[in-house]
Amino acid sequence: MWFGLEITGWLAFATAPLHWAFFALAAWAFWTGRTWIVPLFAGYLFYAAFSHLVWSEASPHGRGWPIGLLQATLISAAGWLLLRLRALDAPG
């Protein structure tokens, strides 16, 4: 899924390594304490929230925009919380 639109077949197969690479990079960055991963991962959570909203409405497997909005709100809350925790931990 890219931007909430389902992809299948060879295109899904070809783009899967991009997802794997991002998750591997994020896991390494969190494990080693890289501070730049926090805003990057929060951005990913906001992207995932948007994607869930689009998917819920655009896909025949979706449950409509109200459920998509609920999902987007919860996922965005996780991104917001991550950014707030980082702000509390920032020096100065």
C-alpha positions in Angstrom: 0.0 0.0 0.0 1.3 3.4 -1.0 -0.5 6.6 0.2 -3.5 4.4 1.0 -3.8 2.8 -2.4 -3.4 -1.0 -2.7 -0.8 -2.3 -5.0 -0.5 -5.9 -6.1 1.5 -8.1 -8.3 4.9 -7.3 -9.6 4.7 -3.6 -8.3 4.0 -4.8 -4.8 6.9 -7.3 -5.1 9.2 -4.6 -6.5 8.5 -2.0 -3.8 8.5 -4.4 -0.8 12.3 -3.9 -0.3 11.7 -0.2 0.3 9.5 -1.0 3.3 12.0 -3.6 4.6 14.8 -1.1 4.2 13.0 1.6 6.1 12.0 -0.8 8.9 15.5 -2.2 9.2 16.9 1.4 9.3 14.4 2.4 12.0 15.1 -0.7 14.1 18.9 0.0 13.9 18.4 3.7 14.7 16.2 3.0 17.7 18.5 0.2 18.9 21.6 2.4 18.7 19.9 5.5 20.1 20.0 7.8 17.1 18.0 10.9 17.9 17.1 11.6 14.2 14.9 8.6 14.0 12.2 10.1 16.4 10.9 12.8 14.0 11.5 10.6 11.0 9.4 7.8 12.6 6.7 10.3 13.8 6.5 11.4 10.1 6.1 7.8 9.1 3.2 7.5 11.6 1.5 10.5 10.1 1.9 9.1 6.7 0.5 5.7 7.9 -2.5 7.6 9.4 -3.2 9.4 6.2 -2.9 6.1 4.3 -5.4 4.4 6.6 -7.9 7.2 6.0 -7.5 6.9 2.2 -7.5 3.1 2.2 -10.7 2.9 4.3 -12.6 4.9 1.8 -10.9 3.9 -1.5 -10.6 0.1 -1.0 -13.4 -2.3 -1.4 -12.0 -3.9 1.7 -12.2 -0.7 3.7 -14.9 0.2 6.2 -15.5 3.8 5.1 -14.2 7.1 6.2 -15.5 7.1 9.8 -13.4 4.0 10.7 -10.5 5.5 8.6 -10.8 8.7 10.6 -10.7 6.8 13.9 -7.7 4.8 12.7 -5.9 8.0 11.5 -6.6 9.7 14.8 -5.2 6.9 16.9 -2.1 6.5 14.7 -1.5 10.2 14.6 -1.8 10.3 18.3 1.1 7.9 18.5 3.2 10.2 16.3 2.2 13.2 18.3 3.1 11.5 21.5 6.5 10.5 20.2 7.2 14.1 19.2 6.0 15.4 22.6 8.2 12.9 24.5 11.2 13.9 22.4 10.5 17.6 23.2 10.4 16.8 26.9 13.7 15.0 26.6 15.4 17.8 24.6 18.0 19.8 26.5 17.4 23.5 27.2 
